[in-house]
Amino acid sequence: MNIEELIKLKGEDYGNAEEFWTSVAIMWSELIDWSKKEITAEQAITMMVTMKAKRATNNPALKDSAIDIQGYGKILEDL
């Protein structure tokens, strides 16, 4: 499978790439203080959770996002 096919497949599962990543960017913007040059590990994990939550919202029938959120939550707890 080439990259164009993969992007099309993911788009079928999670929605238009531009719309998806615009939504993620808005959520992430709310999570970080842009005056800082670096983000923390906890912020990075939280940002990934929001991305996976957006995926789950776009296609709740796919369970991989919910499983990933659980994994990220455990990592965050362990930190």
Secondary structure by P-SEA (a helix, b strand, c coil): ccaaaaaaaaaaccccaaaaaaaaaaaaaaccccccccccaaaaaaaaaaaaaaaaaaccccaaaaaaaaaaaaaaaac
